[in-house]
């Protein structure tokens, strides 16, 4: 072999492609054979060479962590979305603005702890979301006076969380003129009175926005009494029923809320008294010395220990009959006056704070 060929062979043996040279590998194979002295060195030559290559590999290794699956990526994206939505509930929309003065907002976390003692509630995580969501609703609603969680209404495709609040009346607002029979305003009680004493919002739960429900109308309350229908959880869905209902599910939900509030709002006997100075009919206030005269456990276990603290809904869907003396002279015909007087005499108005012992007296044994 010429010197030039020998130099080329030596150069080829010393080429390093990143994992060592061929010369060093051959030397390692010979040393391994000399050290282990296998019985059939020729047959095991390829195995020894492969083991040495694997053991001396210096290239990039495969990543230790496996590629996340589609479900894991979707779960991580959902966690990120929930975290961002949760921050929106507790962070002000404008951090540079002055802090807002909120109305009387229910501390739902305290109430949830009380409910938990009784074995009911939505769970701690959902209760925290409700509490923060109520505070955000109060911060985003101007002139809000009070706000609390009214309850939860179940539906076939979704549920409704219901919030109940009262709004401040603008100073100097004159009393509305009495509506004439047969007009659209006649079937709507003024804001702050009767079935419209409070305003209601609903949301789907979680981080969904609150949607304000329409006002309660007398004809819708009367129609809601005559039908049975499962709510769907969609406010805009039509109400297909017989008899016909004049509205969408939002109006039906508002009517049922008015009925439940009128029937099921109770207070401890002696805690409230009628506020004669409020200027609004059926307004209540805490009685003087209510805490000192609080009923005993034995009294609370009886019907006599509880009172109705919401206006009673008449068969017309309203809580009161129109005051005939408030109409201007000649506004009502003689037939209208006689008809309204006869209806009011046949079904007298119910006063506030009636005993619940008189409920359903006609069907009691």
C-alpha positions as CSV (number, residue, x, y, z in Angstrom):
1,X,0.0,0.0,0.0
2,X,1.4,3.4,-1.0
3,X,1.9,6.1,1.6
4,X,-0.9,8.2,0.0
5,X,-3.4,5.3,0.4
6,X,-2.3,4.7,4.0
7,X,-2.8,8.4,4.8
8,X,-6.3,8.2,3.3
9,X,-7.2,5.1,5.4
10,X,-5.8,6.8,8.6
11,X,-7.8,9.9,7.8
12,X,-11.0,7.8,7.3
13,X,-10.4,6.0,10.6
14,X,-10.1,9.4,12.4
15,X,-13.2,11.1,11.1
16,X,-15.5,12.1,14.0
17,X,-19.2,12.5,13.0
18,X,-20.2,13.4,16.6
19,X,-20.2,10.0,18.1
20,X,-16.5,9.2,18.1
21,X,-14.1,7.9,15.4
22,X,-14.0,4.5,13.7
23,X,-10.5,4.0,15.0
24,X,-11.5,4.4,18.6
25,X,-14.5,2.1,18.1
26,X,-12.3,-0.7,16.6
27,X,-9.9,-0.3,19.4
28,X,-12.8,-0.6,21.9
29,X,-14.1,-3.7,20.2
30,X,-10.6,-5.4,20.3
31,X,-10.2,-4.4,24.0
32,X,-13.7,-5.8,24.8
33,X,-12.8,-9.1,23.1
34,X,-9.5,-9.3,24.9
35,X,-11.2,-8.6,28.3
36,X,-14.2,-10.9,28.0
37,X,-12.6,-13.7,25.9
38,X,-15.8,-15.0,24.4
39,X,-15.8,-18.6,23.1
40,X,-17.0,-17.5,19.6
41,X,-15.6,-14.1,19.2
42,X,-16.4,-13.9,15.5
43,X,-20.0,-14.7,15.9
44,X,-20.4,-12.1,18.7
45,X,-18.4,-9.4,17.0
46,X,-21.6,-7.5,15.7
47,X,-23.3,-7.8,19.1
48,X,-20.2,-6.4,20.9
49,X,-20.0,-3.5,18.3
50,X,-23.7,-2.7,18.7
51,X,-23.5,-2.6,22.5
52,X,-20.5,-0.4,22.4
53,X,-22.2,2.0,20.0
54,X,-25.3,2.2,22.2
55,X,-23.4,2.7,25.4
56,X,-21.3,5.4,23.9
57,X,-24.0,7.4,22.1
58,X,-23.6,11.1,22.6
59,X,-26.4,12.5,20.4
60,X,-29.6,14.2,21.6
61,X,-31.9,12.0,23.7
62,X,-35.6,11.7,23.3
63,X,-37.8,14.0,25.5
64,X,-38.7,12.5,28.9
65,X,-42.2,14.0,29.0
66,X,-44.8,12.5,26.6
67,X,-46.8,14.7,24.3
68,X,-50.1,15.7,26.0
69,X,-53.2,14.2,24.6
70,X,-56.1,16.1,23.0
71,X,-58.2,15.7,26.2
72,X,-55.4,17.0,28.4
73,X,-54.9,20.0,26.1
74,X,-58.7,20.7,26.3
75,X,-58.7,20.4,30.1
76,X,-55.7,22.8,30.4
77,X,-57.5,25.3,28.2
78,X,-60.7,25.0,30.2
79,X,-58.7,25.5,33.5
80,X,-57.2,28.6,32.0
81,X,-60.6,30.0,30.9
82,X,-62.1,29.3,34.4
83,X,-59.1,31.1,36.0
84,X,-59.5,34.1,33.8
85,X,-63.3,34.3,34.4
86,X,-62.8,34.0,38.2
87,X,-60.4,36.9,38.1
88,X,-63.0,39.0,36.3
89,X,-65.4,38.4,39.3
90,X,-62.9,39.7,41.9
91,X,-61.0,42.4,39.9
92,X,-62.6,45.8,39.2
93,X,-63.3,46.5,35.6
94,X,-61.2,49.8,35.9
95,X,-58.4,49.4,38.5
96,X,-57.7,53.2,38.3
97,X,-61.2,54.3,39.2
98,X,-62.4,55.1,42.7
99,X,-63.9,52.2,44.7
100,X,-67.6,51.8,44.2
101,X,-70.0,52.1,47.2
102,X,-72.2,49.0,47.0
103,X,-75.7,48.6,48.4
104,X,-76.6,46.0,51.0
105,X,-75.3,42.8,49.3
106,X,-76.0,39.5,51.0
107,X,-72.9,37.8,52.4
108,X,-73.7,34.5,50.8
109,X,-70.7,32.7,52.1
110,X,-72.0,33.1,55.7
111,X,-75.4,31.8,54.6
112,X,-73.8,28.9,52.8
113,X,-71.9,27.9,55.9
114,X,-75.2,27.9,57.8
115,X,-76.9,25.8,55.1
116,X,-73.9,23.4,55.2
117,X,-74.7,22.7,58.8
118,X,-78.1,21.6,57.7
119,X,-76.7,19.4,55.0
120,X,-77.9,21.5,52.0
121,X,-76.2,23.9,49.6
122,X,-74.3,24.2,46.4
123,X,-70.8,23.2,47.6
124,X,-68.0,25.5,48.7
125,X,-66.6,26.2,45.3
126,X,-69.9,27.1,43.7
127,X,-70.9,29.1,46.8
128,X,-67.8,31.2,46.4
129,X,-68.6,31.8,42.7
130,X,-72.2,32.9,43.7
131,X,-70.9,35.3,46.3
132,X,-68.4,36.9,44.0
133,X,-70.9,37.0,41.2
134,X,-73.5,38.8,43.4
135,X,-70.9,41.4,44.3
136,X,-70.0,42.0,40.7
137,X,-73.7,42.3,39.8
138,X,-74.0,44.9,42.6
139,X,-71.0,46.8,41.3
140,X,-72.3,46.9,37.7
141,X,-75.9,47.9,38.6
142,X,-76.3,51.6,39.5
143,X,-78.8,52.7,42.2
144,X,-79.0,49.2,43.6
145,X,-80.2,49.3,47.2
146,X,-80.1,45.6,48.2
147,X,-79.3,42.3,46.6
148,X,-79.5,38.6,47.7
149,X,-79.7,35.2,46.2
150,X,-83.4,34.2,45.8
151,X,-82.8,30.6,44.9
152,X,-82.3,28.1,42.1
153,X,-84.8,26.9,39.6
154,X,-84.1,23.6,37.7
155,X,-84.7,23.2,34.0
156,X,-84.5,20.3,31.5
157,X,-81.6,21.8,29.5
158,X,-80.2,24.2,32.1
159,X,-80.8,25.8,35.5
160,X,-81.5,29.3,36.7
161,X,-79.8,31.0,39.6
162,X,-82.1,33.8,40.7
163,X,-81.0,37.0,42.4
164,X,-83.5,39.4,44.1
165,X,-82.8,43.1,44.5
166,X,-84.4,46.5,45.2
167,X,-83.6,49.7,43.4
168,X,-83.4,53.2,44.9
169,X,-86.3,55.5,43.7
170,X,-85.1,58.8,42.3
171,X,-85.6,61.7,44.7
172,X,-88.7,63.7,44.1
173,X,-90.4,61.0,41.9
174,X,-94.1,61.7,41.9
175,X,-96.6,58.9,42.6
176,X,-97.8,57.4,39.4
177,X,-101.4,58.2,38.3
178,X,-103.8,55.3,38.7
179,X,-104.2,53.3,35.4
180,X,-107.5,53.0,33.8
181,X,-109.2,49.6,33.4
182,X,-108.6,48.1,30.0
183,X,-105.2,49.7,29.5
184,X,-101.8,47.9,29.4
185,X,-100.7,49.8,32.5
186,X,-103.7,48.6,34.5
187,X,-102.2,45.0,34.7
188,X,-98.8,46.1,36.0
189,X,-98.2,47.1,39.6
190,X,-95.8,50.1,40.1
191,X,-92.2,49.4,40.8
192,X,-91.6,48.8,44.4
193,X,-95.1,47.6,45.1
194,X,-96.9,44.2,45.0
195,X,-95.5,41.6,42.7
196,X,-93.0,44.2,41.5
197,X,-91.7,45.1,44.9
198,X,-88.3,43.6,43.9
199,X,-86.3,43.2,40.7
200,X,-85.0,39.8,39.6
201,X,-81.9,38.6,37.6
202,X,-81.1,35.1,36.5
203,X,-77.9,33.4,35.3
204,X,-76.9,29.9,34.3
205,X,-74.4,29.6,37.1
206,X,-70.6,29.5,37.0
207,X,-69.3,32.6,35.3
208,X,-72.4,33.3,33.1
209,X,-73.6,36.9,33.1
210,X,-76.8,38.0,34.9
211,X,-79.8,38.8,32.8
212,X,-82.6,41.0,34.2
213,X,-86.1,39.5,34.0
214,X,-89.1,41.6,32.8
215,X,-91.6,43.0,35.3
216,X,-94.5,40.9,36.5
217,X,-97.8,41.4,34.7
218,X,-101.1,40.4,36.2
219,X,-102.4,38.5,33.2
220,X,-99.2,36.4,33.0
221,X,-99.5,35.5,36.7
222,X,-103.1,34.4,36.2
223,X,-102.1,32.3,33.1
224,X,-99.2,30.8,35.0
225,X,-101.6,29.5,37.6
226,X,-103.5,27.5,35.0
227,X,-100.6,25.6,33.3
228,X,-98.0,23.1,34.2
229,X,-94.8,23.2,32.3
230,X,-91.1,22.2,32.8
231,X,-88.7,25.1,32.3
232,X,-86.0,24.5,29.7
233,X,-83.3,26.9,30.9
234,X,-83.6,29.1,27.8
235,X,-85.3,32.5,28.5
236,X,-86.3,33.0,24.9
237,X,-87.9,29.7,24.3
238,X,-91.7,29.7,23.5
239,X,-94.2,28.5,26.0
240,X,-96.5,26.0,24.2
241,X,-99.3,25.3,26.6
242,X,-103.0,25.0,26.9
243,X,-104.5,27.4,28.1
244,X,-102.3,29.8,26.1
245,X,-99.6,31.7,27.9
246,X,-99.0,35.3,26.8
247,X,-95.1,35.4,26.7
248,X,-91.9,33.5,26.6
249,X,-90.1,31.4,29.2
250,X,-88.7,34.6,30.7
251,X,-92.2,35.9,31.5
252,X,-93.3,32.5,32.8
253,X,-90.3,32.3,35.1
254,X,-91.0,35.8,36.4
255,X,-94.6,34.9,37.0
256,X,-93.7,31.8,38.9
257,X,-91.1,33.7,41.0
258,X,-93.9,36.2,41.9
259,X,-96.2,33.4,43.0
260,X,-93.5,31.6,45.0
261,X,-92.4,34.8,46.7
262,X,-95.9,35.7,47.6
263,X,-96.7,32.3,49.1
264,X,-93.4,31.2,50.6
265,X,-91.8,34.4,52.1
266,X,-92.1,33.9,55.8
267,X,-90.9,35.7,58.9
268,X,-90.7,34.9,62.6
269,X,-93.8,36.1,64.4
270,X,-93.2,39.5,66.0
271,X,-90.0,40.3,64.0
272,X,-91.6,42.7,61.5
273,X,-94.3,45.3,61.6
274,X,-96.0,47.4,58.9
275,X,-94.2,50.7,58.2
276,X,-97.0,53.2,58.1
277,X,-94.6,56.1,57.4
278,X,-92.9,54.5,54.3
279,X,-95.4,56.0,51.8
280,X,-95.5,52.6,50.0
281,X,-98.3,50.1,50.7
282,X,-97.3,46.8,52.4
283,X,-93.8,48.1,53.4
284,X,-92.3,46.3,56.5
285,X,-89.7,47.3,59.0
286,X,-88.1,45.5,61.9
287,X,-90.2,45.9,65.0
288,X,-88.9,47.7,68.1
289,X,-87.6,45.1,70.6
290,X,-87.8,42.3,68.0
291,X,-84.7,40.6,69.3
292,X,-85.8,40.6,72.9
293,X,-89.2,39.1,72.1
294,X,-87.9,36.5,69.7
295,X,-90.1,33.3,69.9
296,X,-88.8,30.2,71.6
297,X,-87.9,27.0,69.9
298,X,-91.2,25.5,70.9
299,X,-93.1,28.4,69.3
300,X,-91.1,28.2,66.1
301,X,-92.1,24.5,65.7
302,X,-95.7,25.6,65.4
303,X,-97.5,27.4,62.6
304,X,-98.3,30.2,65.1
305,X,-94.7,31.2,65.2
306,X,-94.6,32.3,61.5
307,X,-96.1,35.0,59.5
308,X,-96.5,35.8,55.8
309,X,-94.2,38.7,55.0
310,X,-95.0,39.3,51.3
311,X,-98.1,40.7,49.7
312,X,-100.9,38.2,48.9
313,X,-101.7,37.7,45.2
314,X,-105.4,38.0,44.5
315,X,-107.2,36.1,41.8
316,X,-106.5,39.0,39.4
317,X,-102.7,38.5,39.7
318,X,-102.3,41.7,41.6
319,X,-102.0,42.3,45.4
320,X,-104.5,45.2,45.7
321,X,-107.7,46.6,44.2
322,X,-107.6,50.0,42.6
323,X,-108.4,52.9,44.8
324,X,-111.6,54.3,43.3
325,X,-111.2,57.6,45.1
326,X,-107.8,58.3,43.5
327,X,-109.3,58.5,40.0
328,X,-110.3,61.9,38.7
329,X,-114.0,62.6,38.5
330,X,-115.4,61.1,35.3
331,X,-112.4,58.9,34.6
332,X,-114.4,55.7,35.4
333,X,-117.9,54.9,34.1
334,X,-120.6,53.9,36.5
335,X,-120.4,50.3,35.2
336,X,-116.6,50.1,35.8
337,X,-117.0,51.6,39.3
338,X,-119.7,49.1,40.2
339,X,-117.8,46.2,38.8
340,X,-114.6,47.0,40.7
341,X,-116.5,47.6,43.9
342,X,-118.2,44.2,43.6
343,X,-115.0,42.4,42.9
344,X,-113.3,44.1,45.9
345,X,-116.2,43.1,48.1
346,X,-116.2,39.5,46.9
347,X,-112.5,39.1,47.4
348,X,-111.1,41.4,50.1
349,X,-107.4,42.3,50.2
350,X,-105.2,40.3,52.5
351,X,-103.2,42.3,55.1
352,X,-99.5,41.8,55.7
353,X,-98.1,39.5,58.4
354,X,-101.0,37.0,58.4
355,X,-100.6,33.7,60.2
356,X,-99.7,30.8,58.1
357,X,-102.1,28.7,60.1
358,X,-104.9,30.0,58.0
359,X,-103.3,28.7,54.7
360,X,-105.4,26.3,52.7
361,X,-108.1,26.3,55.4
362,X,-110.7,25.1,52.9
363,X,-108.9,21.8,52.3
364,X,-107.7,21.0,55.8
365,X,-109.5,18.1,57.6
